[in-house]
Amino acid sequence: MEPSEIIVGLDIGTTKIVCLVGRRNEYGKIEILGMGRSESVGVTRGVVSNIEKTVQSIKSAVAEAENQSGVTIREVNVGIAGQHIKSLQHRGIKVRSSLEEEIGQKDIDALIDDMYKLYMQPGEEIIHVLPQEYIVDNEQGIKDPVGMSGVRLEANFHIITGQIAAAKNIHKCIQKAGLKVVDLILEPLASSEAVLNDEEKEAGVVLVDIGGGTTDIAIFQDGIIRHTAVIPFGGNVITEDIKEGCTIIKSQAELLKMKFGSALASENKENEIVSIPGLRGREPKEISVKNLAHIIQARMEEIVENVYYEIKNSGYEKKLIAGIVVTGGGAQLKHMGQLVEYMTGMDTRIGYPNEHLAKGNSQEITSPAYATGVGLVIKGLQVLDKQKVFSANTTTKAPEVPLTPTTAIKDHSSKNKGSFFDKILQKGKQFFEEDAE
């Protein structure tokens, strides 16, 4: 296995920074060679707020991943998220000069490159240009126009934009950590690669990635991404609610949420009590698990309401046969699927990134909290595969010189110089030259 086939995914989240080193095994599954995790102390709602603290967290996670995998990490695929992420729809048009010449990958690449030149609001840049469908000479609904004939090539694009400052801060953190950014990938797109399959994308599905600082949404239909959105609420807001509602410190609130938290209060008994140690000799606090669930449910309902608004706003609400897939750290809450299903009326399941993972990986990596990290590795491998195909198709061959009758005779006559056939070939040469005149 060549070192170039090893991909590193770096998920810079609000609560944790995860570094995963992976490669594809002989069965096409993802084998995670090493994982590093550190607490994220310089990121707020998916955006870097303190460069130095973020750099230290990145270094810590990368060092741990290097120790586990035995691989020296120099390049990483990084996820980007945050409230600043926006999306828009745009149509691109390219008029080709020749009808005879087939539409090739170069024409599609030129159309995509033109989209990156669109005028953006000051301080914004285009992160991804995602083709939705192509139109060739007014023939609509074409997914892959390569090899077709046509003069007018059009495409509908889903364009994802973000703040230049946010992207630059991520690049700066990676560089200060002594690494290089291979690709900047929108986190819900990465998560979708890890937890969704092609059938779900074709049928129509909503991916809801509940992270620490934000909740990311990606809607797929007919195998194409149709809508993306970022909601500025996540697991951290729930922790803050528990901290204030139960008057305890943040670390205790986080532990309560993880161990005893539930998204549906009705599923908990009245007499279940959790005892929390008091601070510096104070009396321990007794907290009702049902009351804890009421606090969590109130905030989760707000998040789900925002998610459902985005689904209705996309215009695909009635076309999503596969329903909703919830992933991310927030998906680990008990009864999370039931709450989403109850509020939206759509089939819901929890997304685990285990479909593409090889057997033998640690149980921890198959948790929804690591969906983005696994997805970044998968995305990196997909880009690598495309590069291999492209380099294979563009292998240069020695140009073949077409033989005219004159050159053919010249070549032949030089080999048979002084032979009996030389006179005949010379006569043939004169005949072709006279005919040309």
WOZI-V141874 format. One record per backbone hydrogen bond with DSSP energy under -1.0 kcal/mol. NH is the residue of the N-H (numbers start at 1). CO is the residue of the C=O. Records with the same first field share a line. If there is no record, write none. Layout:
NH = CO  CO
//
This chain:
5 = 2
6 = 3
7 = 22
9 = 20
10 = 77
11 = 18
13 = 11  16
17 = 38
18 = 11
19 = 36
20 = 9
21 = 34
22 = 7
23 = 31
25 = 29
28 = 25
30 = 356
31 = 23
33 = 21
34 = 21
36 = 19
38 = 17
40 = 15
44 = 47
47 = 44
49 = 42
50 = 42
54 = 50
55 = 51
56 = 52
57 = 53
58 = 54
59 = 55
60 = 56
61 = 57
62 = 58
63 = 59
64 = 60
65 = 61
66 = 62
67 = 63
68 = 64
69 = 65
70 = 66
76 = 180
77 = 8
78 = 183
79 = 10
80 = 185
85 = 82
86 = 161
88 = 159
90 = 157
92 = 155
94 = 153
96 = 151
103 = 148
108 = 104
109 = 105
110 = 106
111 = 107
112 = 108
113 = 109
114 = 110
116 = 112
117 = 114
118 = 115
124 = 121
125 = 162
127 = 160
128 = 160
130 = 158
132 = 156
134 = 142
135 = 154
136 = 139
137 = 152
139 = 136
142 = 134
147 = 103
148 = 145
153 = 94
154 = 135
155 = 92
156 = 133
157 = 90
158 = 130
159 = 88
160 = 128
161 = 86
162 = 125
164 = 123
167 = 163
168 = 164
169 = 165
170 = 166
171 = 167
172 = 168
173 = 169
174 = 170
175 = 171
176 = 172
177 = 173
178 = 175
179 = 174
180 = 74
182 = 76
185 = 78
187 = 80
190 = 186
191 = 187
192 = 188
193 = 189
194 = 190
195 = 191
196 = 192
201 = 197
202 = 198
203 = 199
204 = 200
205 = 220
206 = 323
207 = 218
208 = 325
209 = 216
210 = 327
211 = 209  214
215 = 231
216 = 209
217 = 229
218 = 207
219 = 227
220 = 205
221 = 224
222 = 202
223 = 201
224 = 221
226 = 219
227 = 219
229 = 217
231 = 215
233 = 231
235 = 211
236 = 212
239 = 235
240 = 236
241 = 237
242 = 238
243 = 239
244 = 240
245 = 241
246 = 242
248 = 243
253 = 249
254 = 250
255 = 251
256 = 252
257 = 253
258 = 254
259 = 255
260 = 256
263 = 334
267 = 264
268 = 265
274 = 287
276 = 285
282 = 279
285 = 276
287 = 274
289 = 272
292 = 288
293 = 289
294 = 290
295 = 291
296 = 292
297 = 293
298 = 294
299 = 295
300 = 296
301 = 297
302 = 298
303 = 299
304 = 300
305 = 301
306 = 302
307 = 303
308 = 304
309 = 305
310 = 306
311 = 307
312 = 308
313 = 309
314 = 310
319 = 316
321 = 203  319
322 = 204
323 = 320
324 = 347
325 = 206
326 = 349
327 = 208
328 = 368
330 = 210
331 = 328
332 = 329
333 = 330
334 = 261
336 = 333
339 = 335
340 = 336
341 = 337
342 = 338
343 = 339
344 = 340
345 = 341
349 = 324
351 = 326
354 = 352
358 = 30
361 = 358
367 = 364
370 = 367
371 = 368
374 = 370
375 = 371
376 = 372
377 = 373
378 = 374
379 = 375
380 = 376
381 = 377
382 = 378
383 = 379
384 = 380
385 = 381
386 = 382
387 = 383
388 = 384
389 = 385
390 = 386
391 = 387
392 = 388
393 = 389
394 = 390
408 = 404
409 = 405
410 = 406
411 = 407
412 = 408
413 = 409
414 = 410
415 = 411
416 = 412
419 = 416
425 = 421
426 = 422
427 = 423
428 = 424
429 = 425
430 = 426
431 = 427
432 = 428
433 = 429
434 = 430
435 = 431
436 = 432
437 = 433
//
